[in-house]
Amino acid sequence: MRDMAERRSRHGHGHGHANVVPFGAGAGGGLQHGEHEQEVKEKKLDMSGLSMDTIPHLTMSLGHITTLDLSNNNLESIPESMIARLLNVVVLDVRSNQLKSLPNSIGCLSKLRVLNVSGNLLQSLPATIEECRALEELNANFNQLTRLPDTLGFELHSLRRLSVNSNKLTSLPFSTSHMTALRALDARLNCIRALPEGLENLVNLETPWAA
């Protein structure tokens, strides 16, 4: 858990304000006029490191948020209704909280590519995560996961990185062999007794760690 503590230390826990930052703004000069319309549509909502126990009610529109950072807080839950409003979110970062579960409405995030839930208290992932078919990276390290959804591999065909290091897994889903886009699989520091059959089908796998 030292890795979690280091992440928390770097981000801090001081009170502050949420920031909505247009991508590209302030990064070395102004935007070209032709880029402006695209940039204003891609925004990051940064609510990290605010020592929040709960997420305040947000009256702002969340439809244009493409990155939501709720990392390094003390959140025990995320409202179903909030997640359902994130129709265009691509990156969702909720690492280093106290989450015991994820909302089922996460299945509404059809554009989600990167999900980081590491450093929480999750014992399972909702079955609806299989509906996030654009998902490319899933980081669930340092939780208390005892199992993953059995049919995960049948639905997440775009998944390239799966990290479930330091959990309580005794097996990987039998559908893992169907994750043919997978390039990195990290399942170290679990209690895995045997690997599922068909892993030789993962021809793109570069870094398999399942010790």
Secondary structure, DSSP 8 states (H G I E B T S, - for coil): -HHHHHHHHHH-------EEEETTTTSSS---HHHHHHHHH-EEEE-TTS--SS-----S--TTEEEEE--SS--S---HHHHHT-TT--EEE--SS--S---GGGGG-TT--EEE--SS--S---GGGGG-TT--EEE--SS------TTHHHH-TT--EEE--SS--S---GGGGG-TT--EEE--SS------TTGGG-TT--EEE--
